[in-house]
Every structure is written in C-alpha cells, then in structure tokens.
Amino acid sequence: MNFLAQPPSGGIAGGIEICITFPTEYVKTQLQLDEKANPPKYRGIGDCVKQTVQSHGIKGLYRGLSSLLYGSIPKSAVRFGVFEFLSNHAKDESGRLDSTKSLLCGLGAGVMEAVLVVCPMETVKVKFIHDQTSANPKYKGFFHGVREIVRAQGLRGTYQGLTATVLKQGSNQAIRFFVMTSLKNWYKGDNPNKAINPLVTGLFGAIAGAASVFGNTPLDVIKTRMQGLEAHKYKSTLDCAMKILRYEGLAAFYKGTVPRLGRVCLDVAIVFIIYEEVVKVLNMVWKTE
C-alpha cells in the first residue's frame, strides 16, 4: 500500500465523518458535563436534544463543530499515517499483520494523535460546548475561543487533561485497530489479497467502534471533565477519577455511553469505508505499486 496515500486519505475521511456525526458527539459531551448535583439539567438524550433545539435551534447541536472539524483532518491523517508507518515495520514476510502487533501499532497511533492534535482540539471543543450552558456565553467562535483560552491560561490551557487524553486515544485506537485487523484477517483467511466489500468494511468498523466504546468510556468521561470549564476542581487525572467515583458513583463513568455508541459506531464505519476507497484512488494516481 502506498504510504503517501495514508495521511491525505485519513484526513479526507475524518473531515467527512465529523460533519455527519457531530450532533451525537455534542449530546454525549453535554451529558458527561451534566453532573448529578443541583440537580441535573438533562433527563436523558431526548431531553438534551429538545432543550438545545428549543434554546438555540438546530444549529445548537453543531456548537463546537468548527473546533472538531479543524482538528479532524490532521487527527485522522496522523492516526492512519502513523499506524501505516508502524504496521509496515511489523508485518511478516507475506505482508500479514497479526492482531497483537496491530494493537501495539494502534496504541502508538493513538498516543501520537493525542499529543499532536486531539488534546488541544478536544479541550477547545469541550469548553465551547460547556460555555453554551452558561447564562452569558463568552466564546463567539473558534478563533475567538482559542484566543481567549490562551490569553487567560496560556498554551497550557489548550492541553488540559493531556494524560487522560493520551490514555483515552491510545486505548481507543489500540482496541479499534486490533478488532479491525482481527476481523479482516478472519475474512481474508489464507488469501491476504482478497478484496473486501465496502459494506463489510463498514460492518467491521462499526464492531471495532462498539468495542472501543465499551472498553474506554470511563477514560472518555474523565477526559471530558478534565477539559471542561470546571477542570480547576481536579488536581490530576487520578483525583478526577476518585471524585467522580466518590460523589457520583460507578455509573457516572458510563454517562453518555448510548449517544457515544451511536456516534462512534457510525464514525468508525464511515472513516474506514472512506479511507479504504480514497486510498485506492490515490494509489492509482501515484501509481507507486
């Protein structure tokens, strides 16, 4: 597979995917930020959507999209580029990548995208969404929000929750690539060159996405809290986890699981389908194989 095709293919796939699935990401983040005290503002997914549309219209479900869109292209480019680079060095003589090595390659890709792209992008996104719940929102747009965050907190302000983000993204991609590679190897059997129908790729991607949701939603909840407007309440990632457990119970670690499950399954399915198809086209354009 042409390595030059990986970063642009991943970037294109990521940009298209986030435009389709962002409303579910918005709802997931709102439910995770909606702490139990005082009492909770939302009674569930439907109520969150209803209140948001009533207060801000349909476009309210897309608040924070710009920050995620600006980051989705480089994020996916880094993810697939790093995974392909690592996997090219991990494949056996026949060009086959086993499941264990794909897990390690996915872990490396997730850690790299977390440090370079995801942490600052997610911090801005969470602050935008959390800011909307305030009586007088202070962020007028992506660049205004970034400027205000940096002015008030410095560049460190865009790297809140770095440890939680690295843990979340690393485990995310490790699980996804492990499941995806396992399913593809099973499907291809003894023929590594066997073509996979895009619908089958999408199904495998959805399964991989679901596995990652159940595997690391607690880390996603902690990451969201560490990046919100009330992140100052927590001394560290561990302190955040302990306070959630102490004051809200174990169930709080799975807040937003249902909307996240819907978004991630669709997300991963779309990304892998678009990625594979764009790679085919770019490989033809570059003709390096």
C-alpha positions as MATLAB code, in Angstrom:
seq = 'MNFLAQPPSGGIAGGIEICITFPTEYVKTQLQLDEKANPPKYRGIGDCVKQTVQSHGIKGLYRGLSSLLYGSIPKSAVRFGVFEFLSNHAKDESGRLDSTKSLLCGLGAGVMEAVLVVCPMETVKVKFIHDQTSANPKYKGFFHGVREIVRAQGLRGTYQGLTATVLKQGSNQAIRFFVMTSLKNWYKGDNPNKAINPLVTGLFGAIAGAASVFGNTPLDVIKTRMQGLEAHKYKSTLDCAMKILRYEGLAAFYKGTVPRLGRVCLDVAIVFIIYEEVVKVLNMVWKTE';
ca = [
       0.000    0.000    0.000;
       1.348    3.414   -0.955;
       2.427    5.192    2.256;
       1.983    8.631    0.614;
      -1.744    7.935    0.330;
      -2.286    7.338    4.049;
      -2.250   10.856    5.609;
      -4.438   12.586    2.957;
      -6.806    9.598    2.841;
      -7.212    9.676    6.613;
      -7.695   13.445    6.612;
     -10.437   13.369    3.967;
     -12.220   10.519    5.753;
     -12.066   12.297    9.107;
     -13.441   15.580    7.770;
     -16.449   13.956    6.101;
     -17.199   11.748    9.083;
     -17.299   14.509   11.695;
     -19.725   16.624    9.664;
     -22.131   13.676    9.614;
     -21.881   12.565   13.225;
     -21.204   15.718   15.277;
     -24.690   16.109   16.865;
     -24.230   12.797   18.708;
     -20.817   13.983   19.936;
     -22.440   17.192   21.182;
     -25.117   15.304   23.146;
     -22.545   12.887   24.587;
     -20.384   15.759   25.841;
     -23.351   17.601   27.355;
     -24.480   14.519   29.288;
     -20.957   13.926   30.591;
     -20.676   17.535   31.777;
     -24.126   17.417   33.368;
     -23.137   16.467   36.897;
     -25.672   14.981   39.312;
     -25.708   17.870   41.740;
     -28.033   20.826   41.729;
     -29.985   18.739   40.124;
     -29.023   17.509   36.616;
     -30.183   19.739   33.783;
     -30.988   16.919   31.354;
     -33.175   13.853   31.909;
     -31.624   11.944   29.036;
     -30.608   12.034   25.375;
     -34.002   13.152   24.057;
     -34.347   15.877   26.673;
     -30.847   17.187   25.907;
     -31.670   17.416   22.192;
     -35.056   19.016   22.950;
     -33.673   21.691   25.277;
     -30.802   22.502   22.924;
     -33.077   22.930   19.892;
     -35.589   24.994   21.902;
     -32.861   27.332   23.166;
     -30.538   27.565   20.179;
     -32.277   25.939   17.214;
     -30.939   23.009   15.194;
     -27.604   24.802   14.789;
     -27.163   24.497   18.572;
     -26.417   20.800   18.061;
     -23.412   21.868   15.992;
     -21.880   24.222   18.568;
     -18.194   23.358   18.744;
     -18.144   21.714   15.294;
     -15.550   24.140   13.963;
     -13.012   23.195   16.620;
     -13.517   19.499   15.923;
     -13.543   19.947   12.147;
     -10.306   21.926   12.146;
      -8.729   19.113   14.119;
     -10.367   16.083   12.487;
      -8.398   16.320    9.259;
      -4.916   16.375   10.865;
      -6.070   13.931   13.565;
      -7.111   11.262   11.091;
      -4.077   11.980    8.939;
      -1.760   11.413   11.910;
      -3.701    8.332   13.065;
      -3.628    6.457    9.769;
      -0.212    7.733    8.751;
       1.440    6.601   11.991;
      -0.444    3.294   12.029;
       0.610    2.516    8.465;
       4.208    3.504    9.193;
       4.363    1.265   12.263;
       2.468   -1.623   10.693;
       4.761   -1.618    7.642;
       7.597   -2.448   10.026;
       5.542   -5.033   11.939;
       4.211   -7.174    9.066;
       5.628  -10.621    8.404;
       7.258  -11.782    5.162;
       3.870  -12.381    3.498;
       2.699   -8.847    4.334;
       0.295  -10.010    7.038;
      -0.160   -8.015   10.249;
      -1.208  -10.128   13.234;
      -3.715   -8.901   15.818;
      -1.249   -8.397   18.664;
       1.066   -6.229   16.571;
      -1.893   -4.242   15.240;
      -2.892   -3.495   18.847;
       0.576   -2.065   19.543;
       0.581   -0.112   16.273;
      -2.860    1.276   17.118;
      -1.635    2.252   20.571;
       1.276    4.159   19.039;
      -1.015    5.899   16.554;
      -3.464    6.872   19.307;
      -0.778    8.303   21.584;
       0.730   10.324   18.732;
      -2.606   11.805   17.615;
      -3.472   12.625   21.242;
      -0.311   14.654   21.783;
      -0.159   16.400   18.411;
      -3.827   17.084   17.707;
      -6.548   15.615   19.900;
      -5.799   17.166   23.296;
      -5.811   20.844   22.212;
      -8.703   20.221   19.799;
     -10.838   18.413   22.388;
     -10.086   20.989   25.084;
     -11.395   23.806   22.888;
     -14.411   21.718   21.789;
     -15.415   20.830   25.361;
     -15.008   24.437   26.519;
     -17.191   25.631   23.612;
     -19.957   23.152   24.424;
     -19.743   23.800   28.174;
     -19.706   27.558   27.556;
     -23.083   27.300   25.793;
     -24.712   26.205   29.047;
     -23.672   29.484   30.695;
     -26.143   32.340   31.040;
     -23.807   34.599   29.052;
     -21.610   32.569   26.670;
     -18.230   34.244   26.215;
     -16.855   32.404   23.195;
     -18.060   33.876   19.880;
     -16.340   31.378   17.592;
     -13.406   29.026   17.176;
     -10.587   31.541   16.808;
     -12.088   33.897   19.387;
     -12.388   30.994   21.814;
      -8.801   29.869   21.261;
      -7.574   33.438   21.712;
      -9.499   33.848   24.972;
      -8.343   30.481   26.332;
      -4.684   31.232   25.533;
      -4.987   34.768   26.911;
      -6.411   33.532   30.207;
      -4.465   30.304   30.671;
      -1.595   30.346   28.202;
      -0.879   27.475   25.802;
      -1.265   25.118   28.763;
      -4.945   25.998   28.665;
      -5.311   24.036   25.433;
      -3.608   20.988   26.929;
      -5.889   20.304   29.879;
      -6.387   16.619   30.546;
      -3.382   15.520   28.467;
      -2.810   12.351   30.499;
      -6.464   11.350   30.268;
      -6.485   12.135   26.547;
      -3.377   10.033   25.885;
      -4.889    7.140   27.842;
      -8.207    7.504   26.048;
      -6.836    7.853   22.500;
      -4.161    5.225   22.981;
      -6.640    2.621   24.236;
      -9.204    3.753   21.651;
      -7.019    3.121   18.640;
      -5.402    0.020   20.146;
      -8.847   -1.575   20.535;
     -10.155   -0.395   17.159;
      -7.183   -1.473   15.065;
      -6.902   -4.754   16.993;
     -10.559   -5.639   16.312;
     -10.456   -4.353   12.725;
      -7.287   -6.286   11.884;
      -8.609   -9.439   13.552;
     -11.850   -9.282   11.561;
     -10.070   -8.548    8.273;
      -7.608  -11.398    8.811;
     -10.517  -13.741    9.599;
     -12.403  -12.613    6.482;
      -9.412  -12.949    4.149;
      -8.374  -16.312    5.523;
      -5.360  -17.681    3.629;
      -5.665  -15.077    0.863;
      -4.162  -11.738    2.044;
      -5.071  -10.128   -1.315;
      -8.785  -10.937   -1.055;
     -10.876   -7.814   -1.692;
     -13.301   -6.633    0.994;
     -16.661   -5.115    0.038;
     -17.106   -1.556    1.431;
     -20.260   -2.664    3.295;
     -18.274   -5.428    5.007;
     -15.576   -2.870    5.863;
     -18.272   -0.655    7.381;
     -19.677   -3.527    9.441;
     -16.212   -4.411   10.755;
     -15.606   -0.740   11.542;
     -18.874   -0.484   13.499;
     -17.947   -3.565   15.548;
     -14.487   -2.112   16.234;
     -16.072    1.187   17.260;
     -18.504   -0.504   19.647;
     -15.653   -2.455   21.254;
     -13.718    0.758   21.860;
     -16.741    2.467   23.430;
     -17.338   -0.267   25.993;
     -13.608   -0.527   26.578;
     -12.758    3.087   27.316;
     -15.843    5.233   28.017;
     -14.680    5.773   31.657;
     -11.490    7.371   30.309;
     -13.579    9.498   27.948;
     -15.712   10.758   30.848;
     -12.609   11.651   32.877;
     -11.056   13.402   29.855;
     -14.213   15.459   29.309;
     -14.320   16.567   32.961;
     -10.610   17.460   32.899;
     -11.170   19.702   29.868;
     -14.408   21.413   30.945;
     -14.804   24.885   32.391;
     -14.715   23.426   35.918;
     -11.488   21.470   35.423;
      -9.904   23.521   38.224;
     -11.790   21.347   40.722;
      -9.487   18.434   39.932;
      -5.833   18.214   40.944;
      -4.996   15.458   38.471;
      -6.477   12.730   36.291;
      -6.473   10.339   39.254;
      -8.084   12.943   41.512;
     -10.807   13.476   38.908;
     -11.497    9.736   38.731;
     -11.636    9.413   42.525;
     -14.013   12.368   42.938;
     -16.366   11.053   40.257;
     -16.395    7.650   41.969;
     -16.845    9.116   45.460;
     -19.560   11.667   44.724;
     -21.383   10.230   41.709;
     -20.814    6.503   41.826;
     -19.546    3.948   39.328;
     -22.404    4.565   36.899;
     -21.115    8.103   36.263;
     -18.162    6.649   34.368;
     -20.594    5.475   31.700;
     -22.593    8.690   31.303;
     -23.138    9.412   27.623;
     -22.427    5.814   26.596;
     -25.524    5.426   24.397;
     -25.031    8.600   22.310;
     -21.305    7.875   22.141;
     -22.023    4.323   20.985;
     -24.191    5.572   18.139;
     -21.676    8.204   17.080;
     -18.572    6.042   17.346;
     -20.010    3.039   15.501;
     -21.099    5.318   12.657;
     -17.847    7.276   12.919;
     -15.518    4.291   12.637;
     -17.612    2.599    9.945;
     -17.643    5.751    7.784;
     -13.956    6.510    8.346;
     -12.763    3.038    7.381;
     -15.018    2.880    4.310;
     -13.959    6.319    3.034;
     -10.330    5.688    3.963;
     -10.096    2.418    2.057;
     -11.805    3.865   -1.027;
      -9.727    7.067   -1.066;
      -6.528    5.009   -0.670;
      -7.495    3.013   -3.767;
      -7.954    6.203   -5.785;
      -4.748    7.843   -4.532;
      -2.762    4.660   -5.152;
      -3.941    4.802   -8.776;
      -2.980    8.480   -9.036;
       0.514    7.990   -7.603;
       0.980    4.587   -9.241;
       3.787    3.554   -6.926;
       2.713   -0.056   -6.509;
];
